[in-house]
Amino acid sequence: MEEKIIALTIAGNDSDGSAGMSADLHSFYAREVYGMGLLTAAVAGNTTGIYAQEVLPIAFIQKQFEVLNADFTINALKTGMLANKEVISCVAKNLRNYHMGKIVIDPVIMTKHGDTLLDDDAYQTFLTELLPLADIITPNFYEQQRLTASTLGNKAAIKQGAIKLQKMGAKNVLMKGRHDDTNQDTVTDIFLAADGQFYEFTKPFINTDRINGTGDTLSAVIAAELAKGSSMFNSVKIAKDFTYEAIAHPIAVGSKYGPINHLAAQQEIK
């Protein structure tokens, strides 16, 4: 009987399947690892918006950690929506107590449009308890600015911001490129490796409203590749390629801001 490699997502779930845990599990499956989900919250939403959300009780989140670790060897994990101070503290405590492989942290503190998702107490808890546990952190542009308290107006500033995040505890840092300017031709992600080397990953900009779940997918694919034993560099490169292909082959799901296409990415990226 084949023993499967396991990747875990610790996140909220979007009911329309476009983002959060749904996107993570799509990504794990596409990268041929067995995906598990430790649920922190549930979101009632569709392609027109988010209409309600519920955070799960801390005792239930804690129990999920206990039962998963009692029965499985988890090879890598990623975090997503953690909602509030109490959830962040619970997750950080368990990541310190249990060994579950490499830790990919998708901050989920601000949206790709610059809207704040965490209150000040939760944000400070994220900085002090969770960020230092990251084998890699994958902030979007607005999260980069908040985390570094800097206006990142050019490539040199972004690199300095990455160095600052590394000094705050993250071993590797992926500064995701902006994709909210319809006049741009390309999107460049800047990767700072644990050894201090910088790398750039550039793809054509695709002007589309089918981008729900892009950040979730990118971080989930990194986790999947790390679970399989890939290097951090190769995991990031595969994730960048995979996410690009998922955006480049849009699918008609919903009436407005739709999901990306994990099926196309699965076919294109072997």
C-alpha positions as CSV (number, residue, x, y, z in Angstrom):
1,M,0.0,0.0,0.0
2,E,1.4,3.4,-1.1
3,E,2.2,5.8,1.7
4,K,1.1,9.3,0.7
5,I,2.9,12.5,1.4
6,I,0.7,14.8,3.5
7,A,0.3,18.6,3.4
8,L,-1.9,20.5,5.8
9,T,-3.8,23.7,5.5
10,I,-4.7,25.7,8.6
11,A,-7.3,28.2,7.3
12,G,-10.8,29.4,6.8
13,N,-13.0,28.0,4.1
14,D,-14.9,29.9,1.4
15,S,-18.2,28.4,0.5
16,D,-17.8,29.1,-3.2
17,G,-14.7,27.0,-3.4
18,S,-12.5,29.9,-4.8
19,A,-10.3,30.7,-1.9
20,G,-9.1,29.7,1.5
21,M,-9.1,26.0,2.4
22,S,-10.9,25.1,-0.9
23,A,-8.1,26.6,-3.0
24,D,-5.5,25.0,-0.8
25,L,-6.9,21.5,-1.2
26,H,-7.4,22.0,-5.0
27,S,-3.7,22.9,-5.1
28,F,-2.5,20.0,-2.9
29,Y,-4.5,17.5,-5.1
30,A,-3.1,19.1,-8.3
31,R,0.5,18.7,-7.0
32,E,-0.2,15.0,-6.0
33,V,0.0,15.3,-2.2
34,Y,-2.7,14.2,0.2
35,G,-4.3,17.3,1.6
36,M,-5.7,17.8,5.1
37,G,-7.6,20.8,6.4
38,L,-7.6,22.2,9.9
39,L,-10.5,24.6,9.9
40,T,-10.3,27.9,11.7
41,A,-13.3,29.8,10.2
42,A,-16.1,29.5,7.7
43,V,-17.1,32.1,5.2
44,A,-20.4,32.5,3.4
45,G,-19.5,34.1,0.1
46,N,-19.7,33.9,-3.7
47,T,-18.1,35.7,-6.6
48,T,-20.0,38.9,-5.7
49,G,-18.7,39.2,-2.2
50,I,-18.5,37.9,1.4
51,Y,-21.7,38.0,3.3
52,A,-21.0,36.3,6.7
53,Q,-18.3,34.5,8.5
54,E,-17.9,32.5,11.7
55,V,-14.8,31.8,13.7
56,L,-14.6,28.3,15.1
57,P,-14.2,27.8,18.9
58,I,-10.7,27.6,20.2
59,A,-11.4,24.3,21.9
60,F,-12.4,22.8,18.5
61,I,-9.3,24.2,16.7
62,Q,-7.2,22.7,19.5
63,K,-8.9,19.3,19.2
64,Q,-8.2,19.2,15.5
65,F,-4.5,19.7,16.2
66,E,-4.5,16.9,18.7
67,V,-6.4,14.3,16.7
68,L,-4.4,15.0,13.5
69,N,-1.0,14.7,15.2
70,A,-2.1,11.5,17.0
71,D,-2.7,9.6,13.7
72,F,-0.6,11.2,10.9
73,T,2.8,12.3,9.9
74,I,2.4,15.7,8.3
75,N,5.2,16.7,5.9
76,A,4.5,20.4,5.5
77,L,1.8,22.9,6.2
78,K,0.6,26.4,5.4
79,T,-1.5,28.9,7.3
80,G,-4.2,31.1,5.9
81,M,-7.0,33.0,7.5
82,L,-6.6,32.9,11.3
83,A,-9.2,35.6,12.1
84,N,-8.3,36.9,15.6
85,K,-5.7,37.0,18.4
86,E,-7.0,33.8,20.1
87,V,-6.8,31.7,16.9
88,I,-3.4,33.0,16.1
89,S,-2.1,32.2,19.6
90,C,-3.6,28.7,19.5
91,V,-2.1,27.9,16.1
92,A,1.3,29.3,17.1
93,K,1.3,27.3,20.3
94,N,0.6,24.0,18.4
95,L,3.2,24.7,15.8
96,R,5.7,25.0,18.6
97,N,4.5,21.8,20.3
98,Y,4.1,19.6,17.2
99,H,6.5,18.9,14.4
100,M,4.6,19.0,11.1
101,G,7.3,19.8,8.6
102,K,8.1,23.0,6.9
103,I,5.8,26.0,7.8
104,V,4.5,28.3,5.0
105,I,2.8,31.4,6.3
106,D,0.5,33.3,4.0
107,P,-0.2,36.3,6.3
108,V,-3.8,37.1,5.3
109,I,-3.6,40.4,7.2
110,M,-4.6,42.6,4.3
111,T,-6.4,42.0,1.0
112,K,-4.7,42.4,-2.4
113,H,-6.6,45.7,-2.6
114,G,-5.3,47.0,0.7
115,D,-8.2,46.3,3.0
116,T,-7.3,45.4,6.6
117,L,-8.3,41.9,7.8
118,L,-6.9,41.8,11.4
119,D,-7.4,44.2,14.3
120,D,-4.4,45.6,16.1
121,D,-4.3,43.0,18.9
122,A,-4.4,40.1,16.4
123,Y,-1.8,41.8,14.2
124,Q,0.6,42.2,17.1
125,T,0.1,38.6,18.1
126,F,0.9,37.6,14.5
127,L,4.1,39.5,14.6
128,T,5.4,38.1,17.9
129,E,4.0,34.6,17.9
130,L,3.5,33.3,14.4
131,L,5.9,35.1,12.0
132,P,9.1,33.9,13.7
133,L,7.9,30.3,13.0
134,A,7.9,30.7,9.3
135,D,10.2,28.7,7.0
136,I,8.8,31.1,4.4
137,I,6.3,34.0,4.4
138,T,4.4,35.1,1.3
139,P,3.0,38.6,1.8
140,N,1.2,40.5,-0.9
141,F,2.3,44.1,-1.6
142,Y,0.0,45.7,0.9
143,E,1.0,43.2,3.6
144,Q,4.6,43.9,2.8
145,Q,4.1,47.6,3.5
146,R,2.4,47.0,6.8
147,L,4.8,44.4,8.0
148,T,7.8,46.5,7.2
149,A,6.2,49.9,8.1
150,S,7.7,51.1,4.8
151,T,6.5,52.5,1.5
152,L,7.9,50.0,-1.0
153,G,8.1,52.2,-4.1
154,N,10.8,50.4,-6.0
155,K,12.7,47.1,-6.3
156,A,15.5,48.2,-3.9
157,A,13.0,49.1,-1.2
158,I,11.2,45.8,-1.6
159,K,14.5,44.0,-1.1
160,Q,15.2,46.0,2.0
161,G,11.7,45.1,3.2
162,A,12.4,41.4,2.6
163,I,15.6,41.7,4.7
164,K,13.6,43.3,7.5
165,L,11.1,40.4,7.5
166,Q,14.0,38.0,7.6
167,K,15.4,39.8,10.6
168,M,11.9,39.5,12.2
169,G,12.2,35.7,12.1
170,A,11.0,34.4,8.7
171,K,13.8,32.2,7.3
172,N,12.8,32.8,3.6
173,V,10.7,35.6,2.2
174,L,8.7,35.8,-1.0
175,M,7.6,39.4,-1.7
176,K,4.7,38.9,-4.2
177,G,4.5,41.4,-7.0
178,R,1.6,43.9,-7.4
179,H,-1.1,43.0,-9.8
180,D,-3.6,45.8,-9.3
181,D,-2.3,48.2,-12.0
182,T,-4.0,47.5,-15.4
183,N,-1.1,49.4,-17.2
184,Q,1.6,47.0,-16.1
185,D,3.1,44.4,-18.5
186,T,4.6,42.0,-16.0
187,V,4.5,40.8,-12.4
188,T,7.7,40.2,-10.5
189,D,8.0,38.3,-7.2
190,I,11.2,38.8,-5.3
191,F,12.5,35.9,-3.3
192,L,15.0,36.3,-0.4
193,A,16.4,32.9,0.4
194,A,17.7,31.9,3.9
195,D,21.3,32.3,2.7
196,G,20.7,35.9,1.8
197,Q,20.5,35.5,-2.0
198,F,17.9,37.3,-3.9
199,Y,16.0,35.8,-6.9
200,E,13.3,37.2,-9.2
201,F,10.4,35.4,-10.8
202,T,8.7,37.4,-13.6
203,K,5.5,36.5,-15.5
204,P,3.3,38.5,-18.0
205,F,0.5,40.5,-16.3
206,I,-2.9,39.1,-17.1
207,N,-5.7,41.6,-16.8
208,T,-8.6,39.5,-15.5
209,D,-11.1,39.4,-12.7
210,R,-10.6,35.7,-12.3
211,I,-8.0,35.8,-9.5
212,N,-9.8,34.6,-6.4
213,G,-7.5,32.4,-4.4
214,T,-4.2,33.3,-6.1
215,G,-2.4,33.9,-2.8
216,D,-3.8,30.8,-1.3
217,T,-2.8,28.7,-4.3
218,L,0.7,30.1,-4.4
219,S,1.4,29.3,-0.7
220,A,-0.3,25.9,-0.9
221,V,1.8,24.8,-3.9
222,I,4.9,25.9,-2.0
223,A,3.8,23.7,0.9
224,A,3.0,20.8,-1.3
225,E,6.4,20.9,-3.0
226,L,8.2,21.2,0.3
227,A,6.2,18.2,1.6
228,K,7.6,16.2,-1.3
229,G,11.2,17.2,-0.3
230,S,11.8,19.9,-3.0
231,S,14.2,22.7,-2.2
232,M,12.8,26.1,-1.1
233,F,13.9,27.7,-4.4
234,N,12.3,25.0,-6.6
235,S,9.1,25.0,-4.5
236,V,8.7,28.8,-5.0
237,K,9.5,28.5,-8.8
238,I,6.9,25.7,-9.3
239,A,4.3,27.6,-7.3
240,K,4.9,30.8,-9.4
241,D,4.6,28.8,-12.6
242,F,1.5,26.9,-11.4
243,T,-0.3,30.0,-10.2
244,Y,0.4,31.8,-13.5
245,E,-1.0,28.9,-15.6
246,A,-4.1,28.9,-13.3
247,I,-4.7,32.6,-14.0
248,A,-3.8,32.3,-17.7
249,H,-6.6,29.8,-18.4
250,P,-9.8,31.4,-17.0
251,I,-12.9,29.4,-16.3
252,A,-16.5,30.6,-16.1
253,V,-17.6,30.0,-12.5
254,G,-19.9,32.6,-10.9
255,S,-21.0,36.0,-12.2
256,K,-18.3,38.3,-11.0
257,Y,-14.8,37.8,-9.4
258,G,-14.2,34.2,-10.2
259,P,-11.7,31.6,-9.2
260,I,-8.5,30.6,-10.9
261,N,-8.2,27.3,-12.9
262,H,-6.3,24.7,-10.9
263,L,-7.2,22.1,-13.5
264,A,-5.3,23.9,-16.3
265,A,-2.3,24.4,-14.0
266,Q,-2.3,20.7,-13.2
267,Q,-2.1,19.9,-16.9
268,E,0.5,22.5,-17.8
269,I,2.9,22.1,-14.8
270,K,4.3,18.6,-14.4
